[in-house]
């Protein structure tokens, strides 16, 4: 009992510590201008206002391109990048996990690739995309996400736990490898691709690729918000309102998928 209480207290303190930055951003987004520049500053808002959100819409509507264009780019890139990442990672992990291949040593390079930060890949990615004529296109956002090693690693580790007799039974019944993958294997590894969906969505949603996209019509909403933040302290409240816009979709996705992932992890899998 004492151990459980200590665990609950520790997790509660940790949760509060992690929530403090989010609460601070939300409070600043609704602070009037006079409260933003108080010294010493106040953590919580005293007189909440929607002026920062209104100013954000005004600034975005007065930009070179409509705000709807930024949101369309972001939604399109996020859906396409996340969906294709899950599909390609699953199709690549399936043969590595369940087939007797001589090239399984390639997976060692995937494990090594997990050690590298994405920042150090910007230069080689820029050279490759420039040589292939893909700069200043949507492919700049999508293609790097397909090569993220986390998806392949996660899917392979989960697919190895799928019982081989289950796959053999599907083959005997006449199912091809593609149908076996999507009808038999993927439902068994739902925790993996649901988790991958959350992480991939967050990675695609937060990217900017400002060094590879020069056309304003192709930029994402988070880059537009960062440009607003660069306007100085006068736009601090507007920048915090823009941050709220950026963090809402990942939070909503996590809230709606968390229970499904946990429930599936508790009940999925067939034991041999």
ABEGO torsion letter per residue (X at the ends): XAAAAAAAAAAAAAAAAAAAAAAAAAAAAABBAAAAABOBBBABBABBBAAAAAAAAAAAAABABBAAAAAAAAAAAAAAAAAAAAAAAAAAAAAAAABBBAAAAAAAAAAAAAABBAAAAAAAAAAAAAAAGABGBAAAAAAAAAABAAAAAAAAAAAAABBAAAAAAAAAAGBBAAAAAAAAAAAAAAAAAAAAAAAAAAAAAABAGAAABABAAABBAAAAAAAAAAAEAAAAAAAAAAAAAAAAAAAAAAAAAAAAAAAAAAABEBBX
